[in-house]
Amino acid sequence: MSALYPWHGNAWQQWQQLRARLPHAVLFYGTQGTGKTHFAEACAAALLCETPDATGHACGSCIACGWFAQYSHPDFRRVRPEALEDDGAEGDEESDTKKAKSTKAPSKDIKIDQVRALGDFMNVSTHRSGMRVVLLHPVEALNTAAANSLLKMLEEPPPHTIFLMVSNGLDRLLPTILSRCRKFALPMPDQAQALQWLREQDVKDADGWLAEQGGAPLAAMDASLGEGREAMDILLRQLAQPSVEGALKTADALQKIPVPDLVAWQQRWLYDVLSSKLAGTIRYYPRFGKELMRLAQGVDTAALLQAIKAIGERRAIADHPLAPKLFIEDMLLEYTAAFS
């Protein structure tokens, strides 16, 4: 296991306290792009390690750690969407972006067959008379049937088994699953800590990338390595100068960009407009400060709040748009109407 991210030091101490009376299911939650899956993996490795060090970390040298490093420990299972699979490797939930090569798009859901497969795993003795560990992420990717199947396991947990689950947002989870887990909050790093880490990774314009990703350093690094800035700027320029003609042209230009990304960028833009209007501050897009302030001065507060509510509803269905271009057109036209 690689070292924890520097902002997880206090959380690791809390985890050591929790280990004294370990529940059967722990739900790690927090902002996307902050390394939650990496932290949960460190916890799993430590639970399976045969000679953990004085701080509770896996030793990295025993036979169990060797198996874990190769993702072949017989008492460990990971459950995640096919879309996060990358030749068996495991990274952070925000870094697993490569898709399996297939003629069919890999599923973004955790399916019932994946959860049912845990039955055989949990019905046999542990390999070295230790614990079984299941790492499941992200929990919100469970489809309905899979969620119900998991719920039955959480209601009657097998002995010597712990579920480590990771979520980007508790509001998308079944209350019945939440009630059967010990919730464990993982914090956002403070800005100075995040910027220092990004600069250590040689990320250029770290301040700008971090702001655009809402302070999430891993998301900022991924964005800096990707090719999304040009698409983002096309969208933001349209949002800065809303028009019906521009909305249609922009939807045509961006129809191949992942819809969830576009929705997230517009949602942050609207939050900046609201923040500008109410407090004169800008969080996500300071490089568009003049445009945001101008829009904030001209928009009706009720219309702005309605636009924020509408984009939030769109985000809930953005993963599966029936017609991406039409979805983007409708989103931009709705925005234009709010600012007209």
N, C-alpha and C positions, 0 to 999 in steps of 0.2 A: 504494500500500500504506500502511496505517496503521502507526503505530509499534509496535515490539515491546512486549509486556508487560514491566514493569520487572524481573520475576524471570528473564527470559531473556537478560540481558546476558552472563553467563559462557558460556552455551550458544552464543551468537552468535560469540564469540571462538573457541570450539572448532570451530564450523562453518567459520570462515575458515581454520583450520589444515587441516581436512579437504579443503577445496577445492583445496589444492595438489596432492593426489593423489586426485582424485575417483573413487569407485567407481561402478559402473553402477547400484547400488541402495542406497538408504539407508532404514532403518526407524527412524522416530522413535517412541519409546514412552514411556509414563508414565501418571500417574493421570488419569482422566477429569476434565475440568473445569479444566484448567490451560493451555489454549491451544495444544495441539500442532499442530493444523491451521493455525492462524494463523502459527505459526513456520515450518511447512513451506511455506506460501504465500510468506512473505518470502524463503525460500531460493529458491523457484522464480522469483520476480520478479527476484531478484539475478542468477540464472544467465542469464536471458533479457535483462536490461538491457544496453544498448550502451555506457553510460557510468556504471558504478557509482561511488559515492563512495568516499572514502578508507577508510571503515569496512566496505566491502563491500556496503552496502545499495543497492538499486535507486535510481536517481536520481529517478524519478517524473516525468521530463519528456521523455525520448526517445520516439521513435515506438513502440518495443517496450513501454515502460512504459504508454503510452497504450492500446495493444491489450490489455495484461494487465489494466489497470484495468477494461476493458469486457468481460473474459472472452472475448476474440476473437483472442488471439494465435495465429497459424497453427501455431506450433511448441509449443503447450501443450495438453494434454488433462487433464481431471480425470475420475476414475472414482469414483462413490459411489452408494449406494443411492438409488432413486427417492424414498424417504421423506425424504431430506435435500435434495431439490431444492426451491428456493423462488424461482421466477421467474428462475432463472439466477444468482442471487446466491450468494455464498459467504461463510460466516462461520466461526466456530469450530465444532468438532465438537459442542460442548455447546450452542451457540446456534441451530443449524439444527434447530429443533423443529417448524416449521410443515410441514404435510403438503400435498402437491399435491391440488387439488380434483379428485375423480374419483368415479365411482360405485363403483369398486373401490379397496380400500385400497392405497396405494402400497407397493411391496415394500421390505422392510428388508434384502434381500440384494443383493449385487453379482452379476449374472448373467453367464453365459458369453458372451452376445452383446455385452455391454459390453466384455469383455476382448478378444474377437475383433475388435471394431471398431478396436482399436489397431493391428491388422496393417496396414491400409491407411495409417494415419497414419505408421507407421514405415518403410514401403516407398517413400516418396517423399523427395526431397531436402528439406533444411530450407529455410525460406523466405528467410532472410537469412544463409545459410552459418554458422549458429551451432549451438546445441544444441536437441535436443528434450527436453521435460520432461513427465513423466507424474506427476500427483499422485493417489494412490489412498488413499481413507480411508472407513471404518476397514477395515483389512485383514481383521479377523475377520468382516466381513460377506460375504466371498467365499463363495459356495456351493461345493460340492465340485468341480463341473465347471469353474467359473470359476477356482478355485485351481489346478487342474491345468493349465489353459490358460495362466495367468500363469507358472507354474513353467517351462513350455517357453520362454517369452520370457526369463526370468531366466537359464536355462541357456545360451542363445545370444543374448545381448543385441546388438541392432543398434548400429552405431557412432554416436557423438555423441548418445546417448540416455541419460538418467538417470531412474530411477524413484524418486520420493519417496513413501514410504508411511508411514501413521500407524496406530498401534495403541494401544488402551487396556490390552492385556494380552497378553504374549507366550505365555502358557500356552494360548491358544486358537488358535494358529497352527500350520500344518504345519511340522515340523522341517526338511523339505526347502526350504521357503521361507526360514525363518530362516537356514539355512546359506548362502544365496546373497545375503544382504543384510549391509551394514555397519550394525550396531545403534548407535543414537544415543539415549542416555537424556536425557530432558528432565525437569528437577527440579520438585519441589513447592516453591512459595515458602515462606519461613518465615512464621510467624504474623503477625509485626509488618508484614511487607511486604504480605501478603495483606489484612490489616485496613486498612492505609493506602489501598490501592487501592480497596477496597470503599467506604470512607468518601468517597473522592474521587468515586465514582459515586453518592453520596447514598443508599447502602443503609442503611436503618434496622435497628437491632439486628444490626449486622454480626458481632459476636462469636457470637451465637446461630446465625445462618445458616451461618457458616463452620464452626462445630463440627459442625452437623448434616450438612454435606457433606464431612466428613473433611478439612477444610483446603483444599479446592479452590475458589479464589475465583470462577471463572466459573460453576461449578455453584451456588455460594452466591448469586450475583447472579441467575441464572435462577430459582432457587427463590424468591427474595424477590419476583420479579415475577410469579410464577405463582399458581395457586390451590390448591396442594397442601397448604398447612399444615393446613387443616381436616381433610382426609383423613388426613394423617399423625397428627394428634392423636387421631382416632378409633381408629386402629390402635394407637398407643402406649398409650392408656388401656386397651385390651383386653389388651395385653401386660403391663401393670402389674397387672391384676386378672384373670388367666386363669381362664376357666370355659367349659364346653361350650356353655351357653346363649349366653354372650357371644360365643363364636367364631362361632356360626351367625348371630347378629344382625349382627355386624361384617362377615362375608362378604357378607351381603345388602346392607349399606349401602355397601360399597366395590367392588361387582362391576364398576362402570364405570371404576374407577381403573386405569391401566396396571399390569398385574401385575408387570413388572420393578421398578417403583417400590416397590410393597408389599414385594417380596422384599428389596430393598436396605435399606429402612427396618428390617425385622425383623432382617436380618443384622447391621446396625450395633447394634441393641438388644442382640442376643445377645453381640456383642463387648464391649459395655459391661458386661453382667452378668459376663462372664468376667473382665474387667479389674477390676471391683469386687471380685470374689471373691479374686483372686490378688494384687492390688496396691492395692486401695482407691482406684483412680482411675477417672474417667469421661471419655471422649473426645467422644462424639457428642451425648449428651442430658443435659447437666448439669442442665437444668431438671427432670428426673425423677430427681434424685439419690437422694432418700429411697426411692422405689419400687425403683430398681435395687439399692440396697444391701440392702433387705429381701429381694428375690428372690435375690440372691447368697448371702445367709446361709442360705436355706432349700433351695436346689437342690443335688442331688448332682452332684459334679464330672463323673463319667462321663456322666450324663444330659445335662449341659450341653454337653459336648464332642460328644456324639452329635447334639444339636440343631443345633449349629454346622455339623457335617458335613452334616446333612440339608438345611439351608437353602442351603449352598453348592451342593449337587447340584440343588436347585430353581432356583437362579439360572441354571444352565446351560440350562434348558429354559423359562425364564419368558417368553421372547419369543413362543413359539408354544403357549400352553396350549389344549387342545382345548375345555375348558369353564372359563372364568375363575372363575365362582362356585364351582364344585366344587374347583378348584385352591386358591382362597383358603381355603375351608372346611377342606380337608385340611391345609393349611399351619398354620392356627391350631389345629386340633384336635391335631395332632402336637406343637405347642408347648405346649399345655395339658397334654398327657400328661407331658411332660418336667418340668413344674413341679408336678404333682399329688402 
